[in-house]
Amino acid sequence: MSATIVSLALSPNHHFSKEPQSAIRLLQGLGVEGDAHMGKTVKHRSRGKVDPNQPNLRQIHLVAVETLEKLQTKGFRVGPGTIGENVLTRGIDLLSLPTGTQLSLGDGAVVEITGLRNPCAQLDAYQPGLTAAVLDRDEQGGLIRKAGIMGIVVSGGDVAVGDPITITLPARPHRKLERV
């Protein structure tokens, strides 16, 4: 199966969910045009309080539709944009990609993966138990975050629902995704 974009979403305000769009524009070094998380420096409110000048490694949030489908089978009411993602993908195991992977979206936009989204309490405010549903433990007891991945826009462009996604892995050795 080839990788594709299932849904796109943005919100000009810091709301938990984002509004689905048929297309979005990615701006190099900034993120999703019109989205509250767009910018060169951090826009995540709690992180901005600590240091508003740190680089924004969370310009764009990607989630696999397969993750939402698993949550739906557990009774959660989640759909495109509801957990705050900008890009909903199909056909990619996003969580297994190494840091620095580049995803080409459509004809020219490129997103570089910076790390994992850290699930926050807003998930439980949306639906009780959702935070626990996107967390797990590995065999050694280490925390596994399954709420999507974050990235930066290295090449801007217009992206539409149904566009293909091409994966370019970074040079070895690969670095496992960590929370950003």
Summary of the structure (lengths in Angstrom):
residues: 180
radius of gyration: 15.2
end to end distance: 29.2
largest distance: 42.4
contacts: 570
relative contact order: 0.25
helix: 15%
strand: 35%
